[in-house]
Amino acid sequence: MVRNHWRLETPARVARRCARLFALVVLALAPRPAPALEPDKPFADRVATTWAVEQGLPQVSVLAITQDEAGFIWLGSQGGLSRFDGVHFTRYAQGDAIELGGHIQALLAESGGRRLWVGTSMGLLVREGGHFRSITPPEPARTLPVHALAWAGGRVLVAGPEGIYAVQDDRLVLHHPLRGPALSLLARDEGLWVGSVGQVLLVQEDQVRTLPLPASARTAQVTALAHAEGTVWAGTSHGLFEYRDGRWEAFDAEGGMAVEALHGDRDGNLWVSTGPGLDRIRAGRQVERVRGAPGTQRIRAIFEDRDGNLWLGSMTEGLTRVWDGWTRRLGAEAGLGDLLVWTIAPAPDGTVWVGHSAGVDMWDGKRFRRRVAGHRLPHPEAYTLLVEQDQAWIGTRNGAALYRNGRVQVPAVLAPLQGAQVNGIVRDRARRLWFATTHGLYLLDGGGKLVRYAEQDGLGDARVRLVHETRDGRVLLGTYGGLYEWREGRILPLGRDTGLADDTMVSTLAELDDGRWVLGGRAREDLKVYDGQRWHHLDTSRGVPANIAFHITTAHGHLWVAGMRGVYRIPLAELERALADPAHRVPAEMVINSGSDRPGGQLGRCCNGSGNARGLYRDGMIWLPTRDGVLLLDSTRPPQTGTVPQVRIERVHAGVRGWEPVQQGALELPLGERDLKFEFTVPSFQPTHVVRLRYRLHGYESQWRELDDPALRTATYTNLPPGKYTFEVADFARPTPLASAARLPVRIPPRMHETLAFQILLALLVGGAPYLGYRLLQARHERQRAELERLVQERTRDLQAANARLEAISFTDPLTGLHNRRYLSRQIPADLSFYERDAAYRAGNEVVAFALLDVDHFKPVNDTHGHAAGDRVLEQLAARLTGLVRKGDYVARWGGEEFLLVFRPLPRGSLAQIGQRLCSEIAARPFDLGNGMQHHLTASVGLIEYPLFPGAPRLLGWEQLVTLADRALYRAKACGRNTWVAYRPAPGAQPPPGMIGFEGDPGWLVESGLLEMFGAAGTLPRA
């Protein structure tokens, strides 16, 4: 046994042990915090967000992570220290402390205190009160590299080259020498675990135990320690070891590969980082191996924050936050035959049927099983489903079919449906079968008779989207031109006298438990609620996100709305309040964000199609069809809770001076300073909560101001009058924003001529001399004011120049040097307005052409040859595309390996020539991958002209045309790649009379037959 040089047994220490024991009892009885991550959820279904240098991270290698008392995340890297508030990184480097020039290897936020301890390769620092202070090493002439930090016994312990150190009076003192270096620390109730070379030491109250590793690992460096599943784990250069039954046992999770980081989360998972990726161990076995996921390679730091997020620090990929998210996706790995899913329907036996672009699959609870191949249907796309006992009705884009006993047939009675897109199939309580189609409503009665209803029967638009039978037996019809009711063979319009427009394009309809109807529409992308007397319209002005709803359901006290722009939810109680009070704003929460008009929610693709069977609620999960497989949304997920962070005012600038606000008292500015700049922030790492900061200078203004850019958390005021003000900033995304607001009183002293005493004296003194003196003083202040204004203008010019440089950077893709989406969003509308002055363009003889290009099979280049090779290909492709266009045309990187080419006006009908040339030029020459390797690549191209219809030049916006080009690109991929596909108006097609603009999904032009798709082989059948 080794004599303990570290701690002496004293009555005070005995008392502290008793206090700790009492605290453990209290902790055992207290409610546990929410789990960090769902234990059985695959990593691929979790949500990971990565920040690299491109997103503002000061240095890409993250070696240490911690969270301070205020909630900020602190990051140590090879290039200094940085603080992250969820939006902005604040960097601290050698100018703040000389030690920050080394590698930051360990971070520790003092428990219950305001100090941050920073262990570097050059020594130990502490940050307190906004300032850094160096801790003197035992030998001042020698630097002491800090390997690890721990908090134990009410003080900071340091792992160093010769053992364990403690801090006393801003000096490091060696409290427990070791024969080898201390490389890692783990503070537990049973003592302090110390990782060294070939061994782990357990320092307890009255002894130090040496716990050697197996003989095969006597030279292994123990670089990480963690506690999980009731035991201690050691990560070493020879692999992972578990302490079990008084000895270390090798855990062959990675074949003895070096472990670079360990973390045991609050849910009992052990996360193990090796070079290639990340492993998860649970219940004594490896349950998951993560390889190739963004942010999971070369991880050096793993940290769990107060909100349950898992943070990963990588040597090569920066910082990554991982959280459960709301969803799970079922795709090809689950057996799904095609990722473009249109419809989801329940079966009486408890299975779930899915219709997609290649037929119908069935989910048996574990995998998808093929039921009907697309080639057996009237059209490959199964667009809607009705699954009954021993049979299933399948609606396609070319009629309907019946699946029974393993066979597909088209009953003769359904022959009239051929050529129609079937949007919904419903069996009512009277056992009648209803078909909602683009050619009208079809009713198949119990006697086998098929009846069609169209315009001549009262429909304003024969295109029927859905059929809904209410609880009281009413049959409702949602169409492209309003809501109708079928009543004893008659078609009656609904809503004319209750607030629903006749031309409402109904995309979905749901009935709440209390009998109210909720309707989603395309035109205004709002929500409409019928309370039995009138329709209420809830749009963005009432707090509801814009969305073309495809599926609406209720679950766990919320109304869930899924559509083209994602999924949001509304508490049913808040919906009730909104219907009763027209001024009440609905606190809608984004859950899945697919391009919504507001931030927040989990980014992801959702949803697809409108009509019947566009979603399913089962066992707490909402099933939704998307263009990327089946999306399962967990409606039972509890709201993310945690400590509400306080908004902070961090610094105030006046002229060239700056102050950090004190806790109490007003900030009094120097005489003559009238320009103020406030810097503020709030740490927020709850992915579902998007901070919405507003500010005001109370006493100067009464209204709250929005930030021009959420990432720039500053407010500037110039030429303020004298007086007492209070600067306030609050997070208005909170239910009670002012409760966590930050406030700073500011006093601007008056100049002499602005004081009341001077004005009284001036009134009393009569005569030329006093008046002349006043005029001279006034002239002096006028000169000062002019000089101040000159200085402000000069600084404004400098700021404008800097902003111009920043704007140029923000409009440019850093890899290829091409323009990006942001540039096109600003430039194209101005260009189109300019082109409209040209006579040939106005006459429809010339058009602007959009070509969306995607590199075929690009992922294998990255996977096989590395991302550097992939980057070289993208750079060469950018140069090649730039050489193919004219001066004045645009080539922009649209995202990943996608590029958008915008051709200024050229003769209508040039798309085939453009598409063929792009495909040929890219395939003609190989790309240089570096190291003497070359690789041939091809590309698929989707094209479209603007405007589509000369008689309606503004029918669609350019973004909607890019959406159509994307659909054409998808078809080109489906046609075998290395080809092009384009959209053009069908022969003789014209938009509906009077329609000069449409803001919804442009896909209706295709579905209604106004557009046709063509390629190198001619006109293509509609998919």
N, C-alpha and C positions, 0 to 999 in steps of 0.2 A: 504494500500500500504506500502511495506517495503522500508525503506530508503536505497538508494544505497550507499554502502561503497566501491564499486569496481571502479567506473569510475567517473570522474568529467568532465563537459562540458567545453572545452577550445576552443579558435580559431583554434588551431592546430588540435584538433579532428574534428572540423567542416570541416576543409580543407581535412582531410583524408576521411571523409564521402563523400564529393563531388568527391574526386578522385576515391573512390570505385564505386560511381554511374556512373562516366564516364567509368570506366573499365567494368561495367556490360553492358553498351550500346555497347561498342566495342565487348564484348564477344557475345552479342546477334547477332551482324552483322557478326561475324567471322564464318568460316566453322566449323561445329561440328566434333568432333572425331568420328571415326568408332564405331559402336555399340560393346559393350563388348561381348555379346552372342546373337545368333539369338533368338528373343522373343518367337517363337512358336516351337522351336526344343525340343523334349523330352530329358530329362537328359540322358536316356539310349543311345541316339544317339550322345551325346557329347563325347569327348575324355577326360578321366581322367587318370592322371599318379600319382601314390602314392610313396612317399619316406618314408620308415620307418628306423628303426635301421639297418636292413639288407642292405639298400641302402646307408648307411653312415650318416643318420640323427643322431646327437649326443644323442637326447633324444626324446622319442616317443610322449610326451605330448606337443603339440604346442598351446600356449595360446595367442600369439600376433604376428602380421605380419605387416611389412611395407616395403617400397622400397625407397632407398636413391637416391640422385641426380645422382650418377654414374650408377644406374640401378641395384644394388645388392638387393636381397631380404634378409631381416633380420627377424629372428625368435626368439621369446621368449618362453622358456619352463620352466618346473619345475626344470631343471638341468642346467640353464645358458642361454647364448645368442649364436647364431650362424648366420653366414653369408653364403648365398648360391649364387653361380654364375651360376647355371643351371647344374653343373656337380659335384662340390666339395663343401662340407660344411666345413667352418672354425669356430672352436669353441672358445668361450671366457668364462672363468669360474672364480672361486674365485681368482686364481692366477693373473688375470688381474684387478679385483676389488672385494672387499669383498662382496659388495651388490649382485654380480652375483651368490652368493650361495643361494639366495632366489628365489622365483618364479618370472619370468618375466611376468608382468601382462599388460603392456602397452608399445607401441613403437611409436615414432614419429620422422620422418625424417623432419628436418626443411626445410620449403619451401624456395628455392633459396639459401640455405646455405649448409655448409658441416658438420653440427652438427647432431648427432643422440641422441635423448633423450630416456632414458631407465627407465621405471617405474617398480620397483620391490616391493616385499613384505617387503624389508628392507630399502627402500628409493629410491631417484632419482639419476641417473647418466647421464652424458653427455659424448659422445665420440667426440673428436675433434682433428684433426691432428694425428690420429692413436692412441690416448691415451684416457683413461677413467679418468673422474674427478667426485668426489662425490659432490653433492649439499647438503649443511648443512641444516638440518631440523630446524624448529622454536625452538625446544627444543633439543639441541645437545645430551642430555642424553637419549632421546627417539627416537626410529626409527619411521618413518612415512611411512606406506604402501601406495603406489600409486595405485589407482584404474583405472584411465584413464588419458589421455593426449589430449590436443587440442591446436591448433595454432589459436590465435585470437588477433586482435589488434597489430600485430607485435611482439608478445611474446608467450611464452609457458605458458599454464594454466594447473594446476594439480588438479585432483579430489582426495581428501583425507578424513580422518576420521571426520574432523570438518568443511569441506566446500571446497571452491575453493582457491588454492594457486597460487602464481606467483613467478617467479625467479627474484631476485634482487641481483646482486653482488655475485653470487654463493651461495645464501641463499634462502630458501623457506620462503615466507611471506604470512600469511593468509590475503587474500584480500576480501573475502566475506564469513563470517561465516554462517553456517546453523545449524538448530536445529538437523538435522541428518547428516549422512555422504553423501558426494558426490560420487556417484558410477559410473556414466557415463557422458560423455560430447559429445555435438554435436555443432560445430561452424557453424553458418549460417549467411547470410547477415542480417537477422532480429534480430540477437542476439545470445547469447550463451545459448543452452538448457542444463539443468543440471538434471540428474536423481538422485533421492534420495529414501527415503522410503515412499511409499504411495503418492508420488507427483513428479511432474516435475516443475522445475523453469526455467523461461525465463528471462535472464539477458540482458537488452537492454541499450540504451544510457543513459536514464534518469530514468529508473525504473526497478524493479524486480517483475515479475508476478509469483504468485504461482498458479499452475495448478494441482489441486488434482485429483488423480485417483478416480474411482467410490468407493462407500463405501465398496463394497465387496473386494476391493483390497487396503485398507488403510495400510495394513502391508506388501504389496508387495515391493520387492526390484527391482528398475528400473536399471537393469544391462546392458542394451544396448539401444542405440538411433540411428535412421537412418532416412533419408529423401528419400521418393519415391512417385511418382505420385502426386507431389505438396503438400504433407503434411508430418508431422512428425509421426513416429511410435515409440512406446516404448515397448521393450521386458522386461518382468518382471518375477518374480518367480511365478506369478499367471496367466501368459499367455501374449498374444499380445494385445496391445491397439493402436487405431488409433485416432489422434487428428483431430476432424472434427467439424466445426461450434462452435469453442470455448470450446469444452469439449472432454474428452477422452471417447471413446467407445470401448468396448471389441470386438475383432475380433476372432471369434471362429475357428481359423485355426487348432488348435490341442487340442480342448476341455479343454482349460485352463492349458495346460502343461507348465512347466517353459521354458522360452526362454533363450538360452545360448549365442546366437550371432545374429546380424542383419547386413544386408548390402543392400543398395539400389544401384544397378549398373547403369551405364550411359545409359542403354537402358530402364530404367524405371521398371525393375524387383525388387521386394523386396525378398531377400533370408532370410529365417527364420530357425534358428537351434534350434531344441529341442533335447532331449536325443536320441530318436530312429532314427532320421534322419534329412532330410532337406526338407523344403517346399518352393515353389515359388508362390508369390502373384503378380497378375497383373490385372489391371483394376478393382481393388477393390474386387477381388475374388481369392480364392486359385485355381491355374491352374495346379499344379503338386505337388505330394507328393512322395518324394524319400525315399525308404526304402531298405536297404540291399546292396546298391551300395558301392563299396570299397571307403573308406575315407569319408563317409557321416554320421558316427555315432559320437555322443558326440563332435560336433564341437564347439569350443570355439572362433575361430577367422575366419573372412571372409574378404578378401581383394582383390581388383581389381587393377592389375598393369597397367603400361603405355601401354602395348601391348594388353590390353583387356582380359588377362587371369584372371580367378577367382581362388583364392587360398583359400583353406580350411585347417584350423588347428584343429586337433582332439586331444582329451585327450587320445585316445586309438589307433588311427590308423596313427598318424604322419601327414605328409604334403601331400596335394593333389592339383594338378593343373588341372583346367577344362577349355577346350576351345571347340569351335564349331566343329572342325574337318571338313573333306570334305564330310562325308558320312551319310547316313541313311540306316539301314538294315530293310528289310521286311522278317519276319520269321513266326514262329508258331502263335505269338500273332496277326499277321495280317491275319491269316487264311491259310497260306501256308501249303500244305499237306505234304511236305517233305523238309528238309533243304538242301539236296544234289541236287543242281540245275545245269542243263546242258545247257539249251538253253532259250533264250528270244527273242520273235518276236512280232512286232506290228500287230494290226488288223486294217482293214479299218474303223471300227467304233470308233477308238481312244483308245480302250482297249489294254492291254498288256497281251500276253499269255506267260506262263512259263512252261517249261518241266522239270520234276525232276524225282527222282528215284521211285516215286509212281504214275506217271501219269502226267496230264496236269491241271493247274489252270489258271484262268483268273483274272487279276486285273482290277477292275471297277473304280478305283480312290480312293476307301476307303478301300476295303478288297479284298482278293483273294476268288474267287468262283470256286468250283470244276467243271471242264468240263469233264475230262475223268479219271476214276480210272485206275491204272496201270494194274489190272487184266483183263481189257477189251482190252488191247493192245497185240500185238504179243510178246512183252517183257515189263515188268513194267517200264523200264527206257525210258522216252521220251527224245531222244538224240538230235533231231533237229526239228524245226517247220517251216512251211510255212502257214500263216493264210491268207485266201482269203475271198471274199464276200460269206457268208453263208456256208463256209466249211474250213477245216483245214487239211493239210497233216502233218502226225506225223511220223518222222523217229525214229526207236528204234534200239536196239542192235540185233534185229532179224527181220529185214525187216521193211516195212512201212505200215501205215494204213491211212484211210480217215475218218474224222469225219464230218458228215453232218446231220443236222436236229436231233441232239441229239443222233445219232447212230454211232457206230464205225464199219467199215467194211474194209476188205482187198480185194480190187478189184482183180479179177482173173488175170488181166494183170500184177499185181505186184508180183505174186507168185514166179518168179525167184529171187526176192530179199530176200526170206526167208533164214535165216542163215547169212546174211550179216549185218554188223553194218552200219547204214545209218548216214553219217556225215553231209550231207547237202541236202536241197531240194530247187531248184530255178526255178521260172517261168520267161522265157525270154520274150522279146517284141514280138516275133513271137508266143507266147502262148504255146511254147514247155515246157515240164517239165523235169528237170534234177535231177538225184539222184547221189550224190557222196557217194560211199560205199567202204567197205573194199574188195569187190569182183569185183570192177571195176566201170566204169561210165555207167549209164543207161539213155537213152533218150526216153521219151514217147512223140511221136509226136501228132499232132492234129488229126490224123486218128486213134489213139488208138493203135499204134504199138510201142512195146518196143524193143529198140536196145541196146545191151551191147558192150562196148569197154573195152579191157583189153590189156595184153602184146602183143598178136598177132596183135593188131591194132596199136601198136607203143608206148604204155605206158611202161616206164622202170620199174614201180612198179604199180601193179593193184590197190593198196590201194589209193583211191582218198579221199582227205580231204575236198576239197571245190570246188565250181563252182562259177565263177564271170563273169558277163556280163559287159563289159566296156561301156562307154558312146557312143562309136562309133560302138557298136554291136558285138564286138569280145567276144568269149566265152573262158575264161581261166580256166585251171584246176590245182589246187594245189594238189600234191601227196606226198607220202613218198619218192619219188625218182625224184623230179624235178618239174618244171613248164612247162605246155603244153598248146597248143591251139587246140580247135576243129574247123576245117575249112572244111565245106562241106563234112562231113563224114570222114575226115582224122584227125589223131592225130599228131601234129607237136611239137617237143621240142622247148622251148624258152630259150634264155640266153646263149647258148653255145658260141656264137661269141661276146657276149656283157658283159661277166664277171660273169655269174651266173652258178654255178657248176651243173652238171647233177644230182648229188645225194642230192641236197638241199631238206631237209624235210620241206615242206611248212606247216605252222600252221595257217596262216591268210594272207589275201591280201586285201588291200584297195586302192581306187583310189582317188587322191586329186582333188580339184577343177580345177587345171591347167592341169589335165590329167596324172600326174606322178603316178606311182605305188609304193606302199610301201608294202614290204613283210616281214613277220616274219617267222623265221625258228627255228628248234629245235637244230641242231647240235652245232652251235656256239653261239646261244642265242643272235644274233645280229639283226640289222635292215638293210634291203636292199632296196635301192631306185632306181627306173628306171626313167631316165629323157627323155626317148625317143631315146637315143643313146647308153647308157651303164648303167650298174648297179654300184651303189656306195655302199660300205660296211661301215656301221657305227657300231663300237663295243666299248668295254671299252677303247681302246686306243684313241678313238675320243670323249670320254666323255659320251657315251651312256651306261646306266646300262645293265648288263647281264639280259636277260629275254626271256623266251619262250612266244612270243606274241600270244594271242588268239583273241584279238579284237583291231582294230585300227580305230580311227575316228578323225575328226577335230572339234574343237569348240573354239570359242573366241580367235582366233589367235594362237592356239596351236595344235600340233599333240599329241594326247593322245594314249598311248600304254598300254594295259592291258594284263597281262599274269600271268604265274605261280608264279613269284616272286613279283608281285604287279603291281602298275600302276605308270608310269612316264609321264611327258609331256615335249614337246620341243617347244619353240616359232618357228612358221613357218618361221619367218625372219631369225632365226639362222640356221634352216635347209637349207634355201637357201644359206646362207654363207658357210655352211659346204660342200655343193655340189660344190660350185665354188672354194673353197680353201681346198685342202686335208690336210693342216696343222691346219685348224681351229678346235678347240675343241667345241663340242656342250654343252651348259649349260643346260643339262637335269636336271629336278627337280623331285625328288621322291615325289609322292603324297600318295600312299598307299604302305607300305612296308610289304611284306610277305616273308621275308628272302632274301632280295636283297644283292648284294655284296657291297653296300655302305649304310651308315647311312642316316637318314632323313626320312621325311614323317610320315604319320599316320600308326601305326601298325595295321594290320588287315588281315583277310583271303581274298585272291583274287588270281587268278580267276580260272575258271574251263572249261575244254574241248576245243578242237580246231575243226574248221569247220565253216559252215554257221550258222547264227543266234546265235552268241556268244556274242552279245551285242546290245545295242540300245541307240540312242541319241534322246531325246525328251524334249523340253522346258527347255533346259539348263542342264538337268540331263542325266548322262550316266548310263544306267542300265547294270549290269554285273552279270552273274551267278557265284556263289561260293559254297563251301561246307558248308556254314553257312547261307544259304538263298540268297535272292536277295540283291545286293549292289547297292545303288543309290549314285552316285558321283556327287556333285554339281560343274559343270565346270564354273559356273558364280561367284564362290567365289572370291572376290578380294584378291590380295596378301596382306599378313599381313605386315602392315607398322608400323613404330614407330621410335623413336630415335635410330640411329646407336650407339651402345655402344662402348666406346673406350677401346682398349686393354691396360692393365695396367701392368707395372713391379712393383711388390709389395715389393720385398726384394732381397737383394744380400748378399750372404754368401762368406766369404773368411777365410778359416781356421775355427777357433771357433768363429769368430766375424760375426756380421750381421748388415746390414744397410738398412734403408728404403730410397729409392731414393728421392732426393730433386727435386723440379720442374725445377731448372736451374743449369747449371754447371755440370762438369764432376766429376765422382767418382774416387778419387785417392786412390789407395790401399796402405797399409803400405808396407814399404820396405821388400822384401822377400816373400810376399804373391803372389803365382802364380796359386792357384787353386780357381776357381770361380763357384758358383752355383747361378742361377737366378730363382726366383719364379715369375710367371706371371699368369694373368687370364683375362677373359673378361666375363661380365655378359650377358647371352643370354637366353631368355625365349620364343622366338618365335619358336613354335614346328616345323614349316616348314623350319627353318634355322638351319642347323647343323654347329657349329663352326669348322673350320679347321685351327688350329693354326700352323704356321711354324716360325722358328727362325733361326738366324745366328749371328755370331760375326764378323761384318764387319771389315776388316783389318786383320783378321785371316783366314777367309774363304769367298768365294763368293757365294756358293750354299746355298739355304734355306733347312733346315732340317725339316722332319716330326717328330711329337711326337711318341715315341714308344707306349705310352698308352695315349689316349686323356684325361683320368681322372687325369693323373700325369703331371701337367703343370709346369715342371721344366726343366732346361738345365744346364749341368755340363761340365766344361772345366778344365783340369789339366795341370800343368807344362807349362803354357803359357810363351812365350818370352816377354821381355819388349816392350812397345810400347803404342800407342794410338788406342783404339778400340771403336766401337759403337755396343752395343748389340741391336738387332732389333727383334721384334716379331709382327706378323700381322695375321689377319684372312683372309685366301685365299679363303674362301667361299664367300667373298664379291666381287662385280664387280670390285672395285678398292681397293684392299687389303692394299696398302701402304698409302692410304689416312687416315686410322684410325690406323696405326701402332704405336707402342710404341718404343721409342728409348732412350737409356741411354749411354752417353759417359763414357768410363772407361780408366783410365791411369794406367799402371803398370810401376812403376819406375825401372830403371836398377840398378843392383848392381854395386859396384864401378868398378870391373874389366870389366863390360860391357859398361862403359861409353867411349865416344870418347876421352875425356881428358886422361883417363888412357891409352888407346891404343897409343895415341901420345907420352905420357911420356915414355911408355915402349919402343917405337921405338927409342927414343932419348937416353935413358940410356943404356949404354953398359957396360958389366962387370958381374962378377960372383954374386956379392952381390945383385944387382937388380934382376938378373935372378933367384937367389936362393929365394929371397923374393917373387917373382912372383910364383915360384913353391910351396912355402909354402902356399901362399894364395890360389893357385889352389887346393892344397891338402885339405886345410880347407873347401873349397867349395865342394870338392868331398865328404868329410865326411858329410857335411850338406845335400848334395844331396842324399847320401845313406840313411841318417836318414829320410829325407823326403820321399824317396821311400818306406822305411820300414813302415813309418807311413801310407802312402797311401795304401800299401798292407794290413796293419792291418785293416784299415777302410774298404777296399774293401772286406776283408773276413767277417767283421761284417755285411756289407751291403748284401753280398751274403747269409749269414746265415739268416738275416732278410727276404730277398726275398724268401728263401727256406720255411721259416715259413709261409709267406704270400701265397706262391704258394700252400702249403698244405691246407691252409684255402680255397683258391679259387677253389681247386679241390674237396671240400667236401661239401655235403649238410648239413647245420647247424642243421636241425631238426632231420634227421634220422642217421646222421653220415656216410651215404653211399657216394660213388663217385657220381659226377655229370656229366653233358654233357661235360663240358670242359675237365675233366679228360679222358673220353673215346675218345674224339677227338684227344688227344695227344697220348694215349696209344695203341689204337686198331691198327692203321697202323703199329706200330712197332711189335706188336704181330703177325699180319698176315704175315709180312715179315719173322719172325722167324719160323712160322708154315710151310712156303713154303719149308723149308729145309727138312721137314719130308717126308719120302718116301710114307707112307700111305696117307698123305694129298695130295701130288702131284698126286698120282694115282687116287684120287677121292674117295677112300674108306672111308676117314674120312673128316668131315666138321666141321666148326664153326657154332654154332646155335645161332640165335638171337630170343629172346622172349620178346615181348612188352606187358606188363600187365597193365590193367586199372581196378580199383576197381569199381564194379557195385553199382549204387545208393549211391554214396558217399556224394553227396550234401545234401540229407536229414539228414545225420548224423550231418553235420555242422549246418544246419538250425534248427534242433530239439534240439540237445544236446550241441551246441556251438562249436567254433573252437578249444577249448582246448581238447574236446573229439575227434574231428577229428585228431588233432595232435597226440593224444595217439594211435589212430588206425594206423596212418602211421608209427609211431615208432615201434609198435608191428609187423606190416606187414613187415617192413624192417628186423627185427630180424628173423621173420619166413622164409622169402625168403633167408636170409643169411644161415640159417640152412639147406636149401634144395639143395644148390649148393656145388660143390667140391672146394677144394683148387685150386686157379688159375682161377676159374670162376669169373665173375664180376656181381655184383648187383648194379645198379645205379638208382638214382631217376631222371626220365626223365623230370618230370614237373607235378605239382599238385599231383594227385593221380595215375600218370603213372610211371611205373618202367620198366627199360630195363635190361634183364638178358642176358649175353654173356657167352656161354659155350665153353670152349676150345675144341680142336678136339675130336670128338666122332663118332661112326659109322654112316654113312649116313642112313637116314630113322628113326632117333630116335625122330623126332618132336612129333609124336603122344604120345609117352610115356611121354615126357617132359610136353606137354600141359595138359594131363590128370592128371599128378601128381600135377602140380601147381594148377589147379582148385580144385582138391580133397582136398589138404592140406589146402587151404585157407578156403574152405567151412566147413571143419571138426570141427573146434574149434571156439567158439565165441571170440570176441574182448572185452577187458575191457575198458569201457568208463569212468570209475571213479565213485565215489559215489555209489559203489555197483552195477552199471548197466553194463549189457553185451549185445552184439548185434552181430548177425550172419551176415556175409558179404560174397559175392562171387566176383569173378573176371572173366573178359574176357581176352583172350590171343590171340595175333597174332604171328605166328612163321614163320621163314624162315631159310634156310641153306645157308652157304657161303663156296665155290662157288656154284652157281646153276647148272652150266654146267662144268663138269670136263675138257672138251676140250677147254673151254674159261674161265679160272679161274679169269681173271681180266675184264670180260665183264662189271660188275657193281661194284661200290665202296660200302663200308659197309653202308654209309649213304643212298644210294639208296635202299639197302635191308631193312633198317629200315623203309623207306617210304613204301615199299611193306608190311612189317609187320604191319604198321599202317593201311593199307587198309584191311588186314586180320582181324585186331582187330575190325575195323568198321563193317565188316561182322559178326564177332562173336556177337557184340552188336545187330545187326539186327536179328540174329538167336535166340534171347531170352536171351542172357547173360549167365553167369556161364558155359561157354564152350570155346573151342579153335578152331581156324581156321588157316590153314597154306597154303603156296604156295609151289608147286613143279613143276618141268618140266613136261609138258604133255608127254604122251608116244611117244617116237620116236622124240621128238622135239629137234632141234638144232638151235642155232643162225645162221643168214645168213653167208654164206662163206666169210671169210676174215674179219669179224667183231670181233675184239679182245677187244674192249673197247667202251663204250657208256656213255656220260656224261649228257644226257638229262633226261627227265621224264621216269622212268622205267615202267610206266604204259603201254607203247607200247608193252612190252612182253606179258601182259595179253590180250591187245586188239588184238594182232596178233595171239593169240592162242598158244604161246610158253609155257605159264604157266597155270596151273590149280589150283583151290582152293579145299582143302579137309578139313574135320573135323572129329569129332567122328563118324558121320554117313556115312562117305565115301566121294566120290568126290561130290563137290557142283556145281550146274549150275552157269555159269558165270553171275555175276550181271551186 
